């Protein structure tokens, strides 16, 4: 056992189970300190996640106390400035789990190089993913660009690996502090407190993640293929924020799923596969993080319309299913996946507003924001991504509402001003002529664009490229 201190850099790893960096540190050291680096600038653009991280730190700190491990939070402008200062010390070894975003991968390389030069012991472990992004490739060594063959190969590759027996974190004898400038998690609260209401809905902890997984597999997985499309029904797992922040490892999800024999398992695991595919894409084609995967879209005639964009963000477009989705997002930090596609398509193809604007708003508002999923998802909707929806696929918000929210229950939950509207008109309230029930333009806005006209305009713009 090493005599020096074991430092564990905590990123998206708020768990004990399958936290390889933490397990290895407690195995090798008699004293371990976990540290989290907080960059205020980053979280100013990710307000929803700032709330989740703050609560996660609070809960994880309590768990680590049992093992005599301190969790210390350090504010820093940049990771580089923090580690350049840390390099001056020599009495530690350092461990961390990978985060699969190009900037993190690049920083891992910088950090590894400097630690080697300074002869400081370190170890990097696989993060919250089934396969390392570079492990699944075509026979010629090139990366997959289409999901179905990617996942077929990735699933086979992972299932053929020899399962490793889970190791446990070791309880240490003494607890120590390491950083003099550590702060309390309460100091991370942003001035904008719109996210405080999330505490009524979410409880960010490893225990809650495992409970939610168990409930989903017991009650909803068998109907998942069908029920996941209906936003008013609790048909999805709602595990995405827990996965993003590492309260649960996707390997744990896989292990629990393959114990079951029913139709929903394959479809659900394919959603885990989509996340893996997206991580592969952004690392092999990192330019797509700042622009279009498909370069022909670089000349697309996007429009800037702050009035339309504001109406979209506030859920005041006049299209009930779109408005319900945007209000659900603001109220809960989460949105049903079917509705994400609908609101995304509406912004890009009805309003012709650049997908980057929607991506940026989701980044700030989603508790489960994940760079790979968010960028890939928006480019899929826009038609400019890898294996994307074809440009001529324009979601009709009226038909989508009638198909997936037939009785208008989802709409009425999030757009209460439409509660009295008969279901015949719930997704097209402009056809209701009874002003005693609804005064359009007063109680609820008229549609900001006409669907048919907007569709025709979008198709014309797409055809030009």
C-alpha positions in Angstrom: 0.0 0.0 0.0 1.3 3.5 -1.0 2.1 5.7 2.0 1.2 9.0 0.3 -2.3 10.4 -0.1 -4.7 9.2 -2.8 -6.5 12.0 -4.6 -9.6 11.2 -6.7 -10.8 13.8 -9.2 -14.6 13.6 -9.1 -16.4 14.6 -12.3 -19.5 12.8 -13.5 -19.0 10.0 -11.0 -21.4 10.5 -8.0 -21.6 6.9 -7.0 -19.8 4.2 -5.0 -20.8 1.2 -7.2 -18.5 0.8 -10.2 -16.5 3.9 -9.4 -13.2 2.5 -10.5 -11.0 5.5 -9.6 -12.4 5.6 -6.0 -12.2 1.9 -5.5 -8.5 1.8 -6.7 -7.6 4.8 -4.5 -9.0 3.2 -1.3 -7.2 -0.1 -2.2 -3.8 1.6 -2.6 -3.9 4.3 0.1 -4.6 4.7 3.8 -5.8 8.2 3.3 -7.9 9.4 0.4 -9.4 12.8 -0.5 -12.0 13.2 -3.3 -12.1 16.7 -4.9 -14.5 18.4 -7.3 -13.4 21.4 -9.4 -16.1 24.0 -9.8 -15.8 26.3 -12.8 -18.5 29.1 -12.3 -18.3 30.1 -16.0 -19.3 26.6 -17.1 -22.3 26.5 -14.8 -23.5 30.0 -15.7 -24.5 28.4 -19.0 -25.8 25.2 -17.3 -28.1 26.6 -14.6 -30.2 23.4 -14.3 -27.2 21.2 -13.9 -25.7 23.6 -11.3 -28.6 22.7 -9.1 -28.2 18.9 -9.7 -24.5 19.0 -9.1 -24.9 21.1 -5.9 -27.3 18.6 -4.5 -25.2 15.6 -5.7 -22.2 17.0 -3.9 -24.2 17.3 -0.7 -25.5 13.7 -0.9 -22.2 12.2 -2.0 -20.2 14.0 0.7 -22.5 12.3 3.4 -21.8 8.9 1.8 -18.1 9.3 1.7 -17.9 10.3 5.4 -18.8 6.7 6.3 -15.6 5.6 4.5 -13.5 8.3 6.3 -13.1 10.2 3.0 -13.4 13.9 2.7 -15.0 15.5 -0.4 -13.5 18.9 -1.0 -14.8 21.4 -3.5 -12.4 23.9 -5.1 -13.4 26.9 -7.2 -11.1 27.4 -10.2 -11.1 29.5 -13.4 -9.5 26.7 -15.4 -8.5 23.1 -14.8 -5.0 23.9 -16.0 -4.4 26.6 -13.5 -5.5 24.3 -10.7 -3.3 21.4 -11.7 -0.3 23.5 -12.5 -0.4 24.6 -8.8 -1.1 21.0 -7.7 2.0 19.8 -9.6 4.2 21.7 -7.0 3.2 19.2 -4.4 4.6 15.7 -4.4 2.9 13.8 -1.6 0.0 12.3 -3.6 -1.1 9.9 -6.3 -4.1 10.8 -8.4 -7.0 8.8 -9.9 -9.9 9.7 -12.1 -12.5 8.3 -14.5 -12.8 9.4 -18.1 -15.4 11.8 -19.4 -16.0 11.2 -23.1 -16.0 14.7 -24.5 -13.1 15.8 -26.7 -12.0 18.7 -24.5 -11.8 16.3 -21.5 -9.9 13.7 -23.5 -7.4 16.3 -24.6 -7.0 17.5 -21.1 -6.4 14.0 -19.9 -3.5 13.8 -22.3 -2.0 17.1 -21.1 -2.4 15.9 -17.4 -0.9 12.5 -18.1 2.1 14.0 -19.8 2.8 16.4 -16.9 2.3 13.8 -14.2 4.7 11.4 -16.0 7.4 14.1 -16.3 7.0 15.0 -12.6 7.0 11.3 -11.7 3.7 11.6 -9.9 1.7 8.3 -9.9 -1.7 8.4 -11.6 -4.3 6.1 -13.1 -7.2 6.8 -15.5 -10.1 4.5 -15.6 -13.1 3.8 -17.9 -15.9 6.2 -17.3 -19.7 5.8 -17.5 -19.8 3.9 -20.7 -20.1 0.3 -21.9 -17.3 0.4 -24.5 -14.5 2.9 -24.9 -15.4 5.1 -27.9 -12.5 3.9 -30.0 -13.1 0.2 -29.4 -16.1 -0.2 -31.8 -15.1 0.3 -35.5 -15.8 -1.1 -38.9 -13.6 -3.9 -40.3 -11.5 -1.3 -42.1 -10.8 0.5 -38.8 -13.0 3.5 -39.7 -15.7 4.7 -37.3 -19.4 3.9 -37.8 -21.6 6.7 -39.1 -24.9 4.8 -39.0 -26.4 3.8 -35.7 -27.9 0.3 -36.4 -24.6 -1.4 -37.6 -22.8 0.5 -34.8 -25.0 -0.8 -32.1 -25.1 -4.3 -33.5 -21.3 -4.5 -33.3 -21.1 -2.5 -30.0 -23.6 -4.8 -28.2 -21.8 -7.9 -29.4 -18.4 -6.5 -28.4 -19.6 -5.6 -24.9 -21.5 -8.9 -24.3 -18.5 -11.0 -25.2 -16.3 -9.3 -22.6 -15.5 -11.4 -19.6 -17.6 -9.9 -16.8 -15.4 -8.6 -14.0 -16.5 -9.1 -10.4 -17.4 -5.8 -8.8 -14.9 -4.5 -6.2 -16.0 -2.5 -3.3 -14.7 0.7 -1.8 -12.6 0.1 1.3 -13.4 1.9 4.5 -10.3 3.8 5.7 -9.1 4.3 9.3 -8.5 8.1 9.2 -10.0 11.1 7.4 -7.9 14.0 6.3 -8.2 17.4 4.6 -5.9 18.2 1.7 -6.9 21.5 0.1 -6.8 24.7 2.1 -9.1 26.6 -0.1 -12.0 24.2 -0.3 -15.6 25.5 0.0 -19.0 24.3 1.0 -21.5 23.1 -1.7 -24.0 25.8 -0.5 -21.6 28.4 -2.0 -22.4 27.1 -5.4 -25.9 28.4 -5.6 -26.5 30.7 -8.5 -28.3 34.0 -8.1 -30.9 32.9 -10.5 -33.0 30.5 -8.4 -35.5 29.3 -11.1 -34.1 25.8 -10.6 -34.9 25.6 -6.9 -38.3 24.1 -7.6 -36.6 20.9 -8.9 -36.2 19.8 -5.3 -39.9 18.9 -5.3 -39.4 16.5 -8.2 -35.9 15.1 -8.1 -33.5 13.7 -5.5 -30.0 13.4 -6.9 -28.5 10.3 -5.2 -27.1 6.9 -6.1 -29.8 5.3 -3.9 -32.6 7.0 -5.8 -31.1 6.0 -9.1 -31.0 2.4 -8.1 -34.6 2.6 -6.8 -35.8 4.2 -10.1 -34.1 1.5 -12.1 -35.7 -1.2 -10.1 -39.2 0.4 -10.4 -38.8 0.8 -14.1 -37.7 -2.8 -14.7 -40.4 -4.2 -12.5 -43.4 -2.1 -13.8 -42.6 -0.5 -17.1 -39.9 -2.3 -19.2 -42.2 -4.8 -20.8 -44.3 -2.1 -22.4 -41.4 0.3 -23.1 -41.3 -0.1 -26.9 -44.8 1.4 -27.1 -45.4 3.4 -23.9 -42.2 5.5 -24.3 -43.9 7.5 -27.1 -46.7 8.8 -24.9 -45.7 11.8 -22.8 -48.5 11.8 -20.3 -47.8 8.1 -19.5 -44.9 7.3 -17.2 -43.4 5.0 -19.8 -39.7 6.0 -19.8 -37.1 5.2 -17.2 -36.4 8.9 -16.3 -32.9 7.8 -15.4 -31.2 10.2 -17.8 -30.1 12.8 -15.2 -28.7 10.1 -13.0 -26.8 8.5 -15.9 -25.4 11.9 -16.9 -24.0 12.7 -13.4 -22.9 9.1 -12.8 -25.3 8.3 -9.9 -25.7 5.0 -11.8 -23.3 3.3 -14.2 -24.6 2.1 -17.6 -23.0 -1.3 -16.8 -25.3 -1.6 -13.8 -28.3 -0.9 -16.1 -27.0 -3.5 -18.6 -26.5 -6.2 -15.9 -30.0 -5.7 -14.5 -31.7 -5.6 -18.0 -30.1 -8.8 -19.3 -31.6 -10.8 -16.4 -35.0 -10.1 -17.8 -36.7 -11.8 -20.8 -39.1 -9.4 -22.4 -39.5 -7.3 -25.5 -38.8 -4.0 -23.9 -35.2 -4.8 -22.9 -33.7 -4.6 -26.4 -35.4 -1.3 -27.2 -34.3 0.2 -23.9 -30.7 -1.0 -24.2 -30.7 0.5 -27.7 -31.3 3.9 -26.1 -28.1 3.3 -24.0 -26.5 2.3 -27.4 -27.6 5.7 -28.9 -25.7 7.5 -26.1 -22.7 5.3 -26.9 -23.0 6.1 -30.6 -23.2 9.8 -29.9 -20.0 9.7 -27.9 -18.3 7.9 -30.7 -19.4 10.5 -33.2 -18.3 13.6 -31.3 -14.8 12.1 -30.6 -14.3 10.9 -34.2 -15.9 14.0 -35.8 -15.3 16.6 -33.1 -15.9 19.5 -35.6 -19.7 18.7 -35.2 -19.6 20.2 -31.7 -19.3 23.6 -33.2 -21.0 23.1 -36.6 -22.8 20.8 -38.9 -21.7 17.2 -39.3 -23.0 17.5 -42.9 -21.0 20.4 -44.4 -23.7 21.1 -47.0 -25.8 22.6 -44.2 -23.1 25.4 -43.7 -24.9 27.5 -46.3 -28.4 26.9 -45.0 -30.4 30.2 -44.8 -31.3 30.2 -41.1 -33.4 33.1 -39.9 -32.9 35.2 -36.8 -36.2 36.0 -35.2 -35.9 36.9 -31.5 -39.7 37.2 -31.1 -40.3 33.7 -32.4 -37.4 32.3 -30.4 -38.7 33.9 -27.2 -42.2 32.5 -27.8 -40.7 29.0 -28.3 -38.7 29.2 -25.1 -41.7 30.4 -23.1 -44.1 27.8 -24.5 -46.2 30.5 -26.3 -46.1 29.4 -29.9 -49.8 28.6 -30.2 -49.1 24.9 -30.8 -50.2 23.1 -27.6 -47.9 20.1 -27.8 -44.9 22.3 -28.4 -45.8 24.7 -25.6 -46.5 21.8 -23.2 -43.0 20.5 -23.8 -41.3 23.8 -23.3 -43.2 24.4 -20.1 -42.4 20.9 -18.8 -38.7 21.7 -19.5 -38.8 24.9 -17.5 -40.8 23.4 -14.7 -38.9 20.2 -14.2 -35.5 20.4 -16.0 -36.5 17.4 -18.1 -38.6 16.8 -21.2 -40.1 13.7 -22.7 -38.0 12.4 -25.6 -40.9 12.3 -28.1 -41.7 15.9 -27.3 -38.0 16.9 -27.6 -38.1 15.8 -31.2 -41.4 17.7 -31.7 -40.2 21.0 -30.2 -36.8 20.6 -31.9 -38.3 20.1 -35.3 -40.7 23.1 -34.7 -37.8 25.4 -33.9 -35.6 24.3 -36.8 -38.2 23.6 -39.5 -41.2 25.7 -38.7 -39.3 28.8 -37.5 -36.0 28.2 -39.5 -34.0 29.1 -36.4 -30.5 27.6 -36.3 -30.3 24.3 -34.3 -27.4 25.8 -32.3 -29.8 28.2 -30.6 -32.0 25.3 -29.4 -29.0 23.3 -28.4 -27.7 26.2 -26.3 -31.1 26.6 -24.6 -31.4 22.9 -23.8 -27.8 23.0 -22.4 -28.9 25.6 -19.9 -32.2 24.0 -19.0 -31.8 20.2 -19.0 -30.7 18.3 -15.9 -29.6 15.5 -18.1 -27.6 17.7 -20.6 -24.9 15.6 -22.2 -22.8 17.2 -24.9 -22.8 14.2 -27.1 -26.6 13.5 -26.9 -27.6 17.1 -27.1 -25.5 18.1 -30.1 -26.3 14.8 -32.0 -30.0 15.0 -31.1 -30.3 18.5 -32.4 -28.4 17.7 -35.6 -30.6 14.6 -36.1 -33.7 16.7 -35.9 -32.2 19.3 -38.2 -31.1 16.7 -40.7 -27.5 17.8 -40.7 -26.1 15.1 -38.4 -24.9 11.5 -38.9 -27.7 9.0 -39.5 -30.1 12.0 -39.2 -33.7 12.4 -40.0 -34.2 13.3 -43.7 -34.6 17.0 -44.3 -38.2 16.5 -45.6 -39.3 14.9 -42.4 -41.1 17.8 -40.7 -43.1 16.9 -37.7 -46.6 18.2 -37.9 -47.3 19.4 -34.3 -51.0 18.9 -34.7 -50.8 15.3 -35.9 -48.0 14.5 -33.4 -50.3 15.8 -30.6 -53.3 13.9 -31.8 -51.3 10.7 -32.1 -49.3 10.7 -28.9 -51.5 12.8 -26.6 -54.9 11.7 -28.0 -57.0 13.0 -25.0 -54.8 16.1 -24.5 -53.8 15.1 -20.9 -50.2 16.1 -21.4 -51.2 19.4 -22.9 -53.7 20.2 -20.2 -51.2 19.4 -17.4 -48.6 21.9 -18.7 -50.9 24.4 -20.5 -53.7 24.8 -18.0 -55.4 27.6 -19.9 -56.5 24.9 -22.3 -58.1 22.7 -19.6 -61.7 23.4 -20.7 -61.0 22.9 -24.4 -62.7 19.7 -25.8 -60.3 17.0 -27.0 -61.4 17.5 -30.6 -59.8 20.9 -30.6 -57.1 20.5 -28.0 -54.3 20.3 -30.5 -55.8 22.9 -32.8 -57.6 25.4 -30.5 -57.8 28.0 -33.3 -60.7 25.9 -34.8 -62.7 26.3 -31.6 -65.3 29.1 -32.1 -66.7 29.2 -28.6 -65.1 32.3 -26.9 -66.7 31.3 -23.6 -64.3 28.4 -23.4 -61.2 30.1 -24.9 -60.4 33.6 -26.2 -57.5 33.1 -28.6 -55.0 35.9 -28.4 -56.0 36.6 -24.8 -56.2 33.3 -22.9 -53.8 31.5 -25.3 -51.9 32.8 -28.3 -52.7 32.3 -31.9 -50.2 30.1 -33.8 -47.1 32.2 -34.5 -46.8 30.5 -37.9 -49.1 28.6 -40.2 -48.1 25.0 -40.3 -48.6 24.4 -44.1 -46.9 27.7 -45.0 -44.0 27.1 -42.7 -43.6 23.5 -44.0 -43.6 24.7 -47.6 -41.0 27.4 -46.8 -38.8 25.0 -44.9 -38.9 22.4 -47.8 -38.0 25.2 -50.3 -35.0 26.3 -48.1 -33.8 22.7 -47.6 -34.0 21.9 -51.3 -31.7 24.8 -52.1 -28.8 23.1 -50.4 
